[in-house]
Amino acid sequence: MDLETFRSLLTDEGRSVLAALQHADPAGEARTAAALRREHADELVTAAVEQVRLRRAAAGRFGEFAPRMYFTPDGLALSSHLAVAEYKLLRVVGEMGVVLIDAMCLGGGHDATVLSWSHYTAAVDPDPLTVEMAAANREVLDAPMLILRREDVMTFDSQGEAVFIDLKRHPGPVRGGAAEAGHPPLSWASDRVRTTGLGWIRLAPDVRRTLPDLAATGADEAEWISYGGEAQEAVLWYLGAGGDLEPPAPTQVPVRKATLLPGGASLTGRGLPHPAVRPLGRYLYEPDPAVVHAGLLAEVAEEVHGGPVDPDGPLLTADAPHRTPFATAHRVTDVLRGEDGAEDRGEDLRDLLRRALSGGRGVARIVVASPGLDVDPEEFAQHLAPVDPDAPTLFLTRTDGGPAAVTVQRVPEATATPVSAGSGT
């Protein structure tokens, strides 16, 4: 959507077209759109159809605000749940004690808008569509202290007491997913925040893959946040004194932390060594994606008295069920093993899955849990049982004895043994 088309949606005519589509039955959207095209420009109706679809898709992240907000497909795809922005706002209020914040590279603009609920926020982005869309959403989210500017962030004359820079981007070299690939690069952003001394940088949750050397950022803390079991983002927090642009010491590794929303459980890294691979036990543990991205599998393994089934995969195994907010416990009900080396032969893995699924009821999920296994779970979608909440899950994973298709049943939390107090924060 270009800027002029977006502006047309803000006119009285555009709002009336949006309202007609929004109040219509989604099943009859094509008929409604065809009728509207007899009275309105095709470009306007097409833009309104896309906008209504995006609003419906955004309901799970923005709740009651979604039907009145404006989105682009990229902006929505890169947005986190509104509760994540609110959580970060509480951290800023509780840990920084600042009034003026500069927000640079707006993304969808939602983080900057939430910040302005309690802080004077100057929001800067070079893209005119991003700025004008954020201005429209400012009215919806009631953000009176948000000042929007179209300006190159790398030349912006900052006056804030803290700096927020959004560098979450689409994955892949073409779209700039790597931390240093886009404009601005992470190295500039980290120097910019450290100049002020207080602030944070928002990144894609796979930042440990795209930027293994987190120490080079000079951050005090790297936090991975999930919502409802879905990875949302990574945040580099800078909580020290300003003005120090000396390179961080080689031993200055950021504290790693995983935070799970909406419950708010947080797990902080303790520098544990990666545990040894174990033979598949009676229980499998599926860590929350924030834990996986943060590299805190060792901490969870210690909590559940277990270890990984694959040195490169996220699944943990143990012989007893333990209740922890950081992983879902599953009881192993069936194991079908493949031949050694089958992970290099995609058809052998598919045959393993076919045999594991034959003759049984549908499963709720098929999860390829080890990296590099050449199988697409979508090929077996006919075996899924979405209407049965008690249906088992099937994991395809490497084990110490080769690849295995492991069928499991989720352990009710009430029957699991709680982990020892104080293991999380």
Secondary structure, DSSP 8 states (H G I E B T S, - for coil): --HHHHHHHTSHHHHHHHHHHHHS-GGGHHHHHHHHHTTS-HHHHHHHHHHHHHHHHHHHHHGGGGGG----HHHHHT---HHHHHHHHHHHHHHT--SEEEEES-TTSHHHHHHTTTSEEEEEES-HHHHHHHHHHHHHTT-TTEEEEE--GGG-----SEEEEE----SSTTTT-STTTSSS-HHHHHHHHHHHS-EEEEE-TTHHHH---GGGGT-SEEEEEEETTEEEEEEEEE-S-SS--S---TT---EEEEEEETTTEEEE-------------SEEEEE-HHHHHHT-HHHHHHHHT-EESSTTS--EEESS-EEBTTEEEEEEEEEEE--TTGGG-HHHHHHHHHHHHTTS--BSEEEE-STT----GGGGGGGB-TT-TT--EEEEEEETTEEEEEEEEE--GGGSEE--TTS--
